[in-house]
Amino acid sequence: MSEQSESSYAIPAESITVEHEVKRSRFIALVERIQDRQQALAAIEQAKMRYPDARHHCWAYIAGPPEGATSIAFNDDGEPQGTAGKPILNVLQHHKIGEVLVVVVRYFGGIKLGVGGLVRAYSGVTQAALQQLPTTLKVPCITATVSCQYPFEPILKTLLSDYQGTIIDCQYTDQVVMAIQLPVENKQLMATAIINKSKGQAIVSWPAYHEK
């Protein structure tokens, strides 16, 4: 994953279900956190098993950050093209929530809603669900290893506090070798501060990117 979109973003803190009725049709929105396409497809199948007698199981997901290069998909599941999946996705993107799947189950009530009515119904129940959705903040993090002389250790710990970093591990040999983790957005600031404060004597190694 590139570091171009590695900033904090909201994700679902729990799964919720919200139901609306429009002209006797029941629209049930299921919202949950997913982190990749496989999780999303598995959750969609679970929704179909949970509501096997529903006429439509329309959905959209964002499997990653809400902005930047990420995995998105949507499906109308038999509704007229563009009336269900895309409106659900549009609401998700407007709310800037990542790692999220919304499945809207529809039980047809016998009254046709028309293209505009369907768009409003699917958008409306998704909007209502997201307004009720508890979220938490995801902070993408990166790990690093810092090698320094013993006198620099307290300075390094102060820098970690300044840049929201934590110590993962620390080894004491002829020098201090500290494994640290900090928000990706603070990487460059931390690296510059370490170089400046140690006068170039501390060595920082940045392993592969991973998320917290």
Secondary structure as the mmCIF struct_conf table of DSSP 4:
data_model
#
loop_
_struct_conf.conf_type_id
_struct_conf.id
_struct_conf.beg_label_comp_id
_struct_conf.beg_label_asym_id
_struct_conf.beg_label_seq_id
_struct_conf.end_label_comp_id
_struct_conf.end_label_asym_id
_struct_conf.end_label_seq_id
BEND BEND1 GLU A 3 GLU A 3
TURN_TY1_P TURN_TY1_P1 GLN A 4 SER A 5
BEND BEND2 SER A 7 SER A 7
STRN STRN1 TYR A 9 PRO A 12
BEND BEND3 ALA A 13 GLU A 14
STRN STRN2 ILE A 16 VAL A 22
TURN_TY1_P TURN_TY1_P2 LYS A 23 ARG A 24
STRN STRN3 SER A 25 ARG A 33
BEND BEND4 GLN A 35 ASP A 36
HELX_RH_AL_P HELX_RH_AL_P1 ARG A 37 ARG A 50
BEND BEND5 TYR A 51 TYR A 51
TURN_TY1_P TURN_TY1_P3 PRO A 52 ASP A 53
BEND BEND6 ARG A 55 ARG A 55
STRN STRN4 HIS A 56 ALA A 63
BEND BEND7 GLY A 64 GLY A 64
BEND BEND8 PRO A 66 ALA A 69
STRN STRN5 SER A 71 ASN A 75
TURN_TY1_P TURN_TY1_P4 ASP A 77 GLY A 78
BEND BEND9 GLU A 79 GLU A 79
HELX_LH_PP_P HELX_LH_PP_P1 PRO A 80 PRO A 80
TURN_TY1_P TURN_TY1_P5 GLN A 81 GLY A 82
BEND BEND10 THR A 83 ALA A 84
HELX_RH_AL_P HELX_RH_AL_P2 GLY A 85 HIS A 95
TURN_TY1_P TURN_TY1_P6 LYS A 96 LYS A 96
STRN STRN6 ILE A 97 ILE A 97
BEND BEND11 GLU A 99 GLU A 99
STRN STRN7 VAL A 100 TYR A 107
BEND BEND12 GLY A 110 ILE A 111
HELX_RH_AL_P HELX_RH_AL_P3 GLY A 114 GLN A 132
STRN STRN8 THR A 135 LYS A 138
STRN STRN9 CYS A 141 CYS A 148
HELX_RH_3T_P HELX_RH_3T_P1 TYR A 150 PHE A 152
HELX_RH_AL_P HELX_RH_AL_P4 GLU A 153 ASP A 162
TURN_TY1_P TURN_TY1_P7 TYR A 163 GLN A 164
STRN STRN10 THR A 166 TYR A 172
BEND BEND13 THR A 173 GLN A 175
STRN STRN11 VAL A 176 PRO A 183
HELX_RH_3T_P HELX_RH_3T_P2 VAL A 184 ASN A 186
HELX_RH_AL_P HELX_RH_AL_P5 LYS A 187 SER A 198
TURN_TY1_P TURN_TY1_P8 LYS A 199 GLY A 200
BEND BEND14 ALA A 202 ALA A 202
STRN STRN12 ILE A 203 SER A 205
#
